[in-house]
Amino acid sequence: MLRSKGGDAPLPYGILITRIMQYSGVDLSVDASTTIGLRQQFSTNSLKKLNIVNVNGVWQHAHANEHDQDMQITMHGLEHMDGRMQQIEENVHRVEQNVHRMEENFSHLTIDMNRRFDEVNFNVNEILHKLDNIQHSSH
């Protein structure tokens, strides 16, 4: 087990995991409480470093109210972010469709240009051939 620097007390993983679960919205009211044995005890310095304080005999995060407000703001932000992500995905899909359409148009343009160059090349060769014939007939 990792130990904190102050007093060589073990880190309070249970509290950390509980806070993570609470932050994630897990209902912990149905959980049975667990008696902490001597090996699982940790110093109050470790708790204070994690900003956990004893208020009227109950250990709690020092900024519980701020945390709840932050969590509400975060949840609202996530809902807002979901809408933005969907909009971004739709925009990306539209861009991909437009790029595909442009690639098809360039492909058709290339085919048309190649056909036109072949026609021009044929006509130039025909003109050169006629000029050669005229020069040979005049000699």
Rosetta blueprint (number, residue, H / E / L):
1 M L
2 L L
3 R E
4 S L
5 K L
6 G L
7 G L
8 D L
9 A L
10 P E
11 L L
12 P L
13 Y H
14 G H
15 I H
16 L H
17 I H
18 T H
19 R H
20 I H
21 M H
22 Q H
23 Y H
24 S L
25 G L
26 V L
27 D L
28 L L
29 S L
30 V L
31 D L
32 A L
33 S L
34 T L
35 T L
36 I L
37 G L
38 L H
39 R H
40 Q H
41 Q L
42 F L
43 S L
44 T H
45 N H
46 S H
47 L H
48 K H
49 K H
50 L L
51 N L
52 I E
53 V E
54 N E
55 V E
56 N L
57 G L
58 V E
59 W E
60 Q E
61 H E
62 A L
63 H L
64 A H
65 N H
66 E H
67 H H
68 D H
69 Q H
70 D H
71 M H
72 Q H
73 I H
74 T H
75 M H
76 H H
77 G H
78 L H
79 E H
80 H H
81 M H
82 D H
83 G H
84 R H
85 M H
86 Q H
87 Q H
88 I H
89 E H
90 E H
91 N H
92 V H
93 H H
94 R H
95 V H
96 E H
97 Q H
98 N H
99 V H
100 H H
101 R H
102 M H
103 E H
104 E H
105 N H
106 F H
107 S H
108 H H
109 L H
110 T H
111 I H
112 D H
113 M H
114 N H
115 R H
116 R H
117 F H
118 D H
119 E H
120 V H
121 N H
122 F H
123 N H
124 V H
125 N H
126 E H
127 I H
128 L H
129 H H
130 K H
131 L H
132 D H
133 N H
134 I H
135 Q H
136 H H
137 S H
138 S H
139 H L
